[in-house]
Amino acid sequence: NAVPFLIFCFAASWIYIINDILDIDEDRNHSIKKEKKPLANNRLSIKFAIYLLVVLLILILLLLFFHKIIIYHVLVYLLLNVCYSLFIKKISVYANCHSRKL
């Protein structure tokens, strides 16, 4: 069945848009990302990105209504990725590893 695959494609797209909105200022100051990312170079507006988020979320919820068996998988996927976008990616692993004395 291709519907679960489609749900995860929509969920991944939703996460990418969230991440791009959250990182828009850093991306605009990055020499490569400001050219490649549509939000950073204003080819797409934040308003349009938010519209896409709403549409994708509605599609995800509608499809999950018919495929309830994967609802927890999708929710965990979204939760982990939102946590990454908001918090985890800001943690410097390199600094933490090298600040400890062995």
N, C-alpha and C positions, 0 to 999 in steps of 0.2 A: 504494500500500500504506500503510495507516494505522499499521502497527506501528512504523516508525521515528519517526513523530510521537509515538506513545504513549511510546516509550523516552525521547525528549527531554522530554516532559512529566513523566515520573517523575524524570528527572535534574534538571530545574529545581526540582521540589518538594523533592528531596533537598538541593539547594543552599540553598534558602530555609530549610529546617529547620536545617541546619548554621549558617547565618548568624544565625538567631534565637537559637540556643543560645549562640553565641559572644558575641552582643550583649545578652544578657538583662539584665545589670546596667545598661548604658547605657539600654536601653529602659525599664527600671523607673524610672529617674530622669528620663525625658523626659515632659513633660506630655501630649503627644498619643499617643506610642507606647505608654505604659503602659496606655492605655485601648483601643487598637486591636489590639495584638498579644496573641494568646492565651497565649503563654508568659510574657510580661511581667506580665500581670494574673492569672496562675494559673488561667485557664480550662482550660489544658492543662498537664500536669506535664512536667517534663524527662524523666521515665521513659517517659511515653507518647510523647514526641517521639523518643526513642531507639528505641523499639519501631517507630515509623513509619519511621525511617531504615533499620532492618534489613529491614523488609518491602519498602520501595522498592528497596533494593539487591538483594535477592533477585529481585524482579520484573525489574529492569534486567538483571541477569546472565542470567536465564532467557530473556528476550526477545533479548538479544544473542547467545545461543547459536544462535538460529535466523536471526539477521541479522548475521552476522559482518562483513559488508561495511562497516558503520558503526561498528565497535568503536573504531577510532582517533579518529573524530570525537567520539564520546561521551567517551572518555577524555581527550582534549584539552579538551573543554568542562568536564568535571568538574575537571580539574587547574587550569585557568585560574581557574575560579570559587572553588575552595578557596584558591588563592594570593591571590586578591582578598580573600576573607573573612579570611584570617589575616594578610596582610602589606600588600598594596597599598593598601587603603582607609585605612590609618593614615598614609600619606604625604601631607603637605600640599602640594599643587601650588601653591596660592596663595602660601604662604610661600616656596617655592623660587623661584618666578618673580619675586617682588618683593624678594628678598634680594640679587640680583645687580645690580651697577651696569652700566648700558648704556653 
